[in-house]
């Protein structure tokens, strides 16, 4: 097997199938419809929960934050 063939195989296996894409789109549509039926208070609670999860994931994964950098009082630049 050539390296080129392995690359094609890996690429095709990494991509979701059309069926998988269709099913995820259907799930997204169902969730959006269900969210639309919630009260404003319920929607606010879900928004806050999503924000908490996103903040914790950003911290755990060490992903860059969106926005201005936070100053670090312990960094060598501030000494």
Buried (B, 14 or more C-beta within 10 A) or exposed (E): EEEEEEEEEEEEEEEEEEEEEEEEEEEEEEEEEEEEEEEEEEEEEEEEEEEEEEEEEEEEEEEEEEEEEEEEEEEEEEE
